[in-house]
Amino acid sequence: MVIKGATAVISGASKGIGRATAQAFADEGATVFSLDIEKPKKSDERITHISTDVTQGDQVQRALRQIPTIDILMLNEIGRAHV
């Protein structure tokens, strides 16, 4: 899979596996968007955080409108996502 130059959207990327994946994708040259209700404790300028409660469809739609294209989508949250 080619990650360099791809746009990745990862839900639940403020900590744990989601955060590690977001950082790994950024390390490989992807443009990364994190959709999470929590803001990451440590900022990473390579990852754009969009505050989003993925259980709320209107918030998911608002977040996705801010992202020009999606090549990689990783759903990594606990709960029910509206994507």
Residue pairs with C-beta under 8 A, 6 or more apart in sequence:
3 25
3 28
3 29
3 30
3 72
4 28
4 29
4 30
5 29
5 30
5 31
6 25
6 30
6 31
6 71
6 72
7 30
7 31
7 32
7 33
7 67
7 68
7 69
7 70
7 71
7 72
8 22
8 25
8 30
8 31
8 32
8 33
8 70
8 71
8 72
8 73
8 74
9 32
9 33
9 35
9 64
9 67
9 70
9 72
9 73
9 74
10 18
10 21
10 22
10 25
10 32
10 33
10 34
10 35
10 74
10 76
11 18
11 34
11 35
11 36
11 52
11 54
11 74
11 75
11 76
11 77
11 81
11 83
12 18
12 35
12 36
12 54
12 75
12 76
12 77
12 78
13 19
13 21
13 22
13 32
13 34
13 35
13 36
13 40
13 47
13 49
13 76
14 34
14 36
14 38
14 39
14 40
14 41
14 49
15 38
15 40
15 41
17 76
18 34
18 36
18 74
18 76
18 77
19 34
19 40
21 74
21 76
22 32
22 34
22 44
22 47
23 44
23 46
23 47
25 32
25 72
26 32
26 44
26 46
26 47
30 72
31 48
32 46
32 47
32 48
33 47
33 48
33 49
33 50
33 63
33 66
33 67
34 40
34 47
34 48
34 49
34 50
35 50
35 52
35 54
35 60
35 63
36 49
36 51
36 52
36 77
37 51
37 52
37 53
37 54
39 49
39 51
40 47
40 49
50 63
50 66
50 67
52 59
52 60
52 62
52 63
53 59
54 60
54 75
54 77
54 79
54 80
54 81
54 82
54 83
55 79
55 80
55 81
55 82
56 82
57 82
60 81
60 82
60 83
64 70
64 83
73 83
75 81
75 83
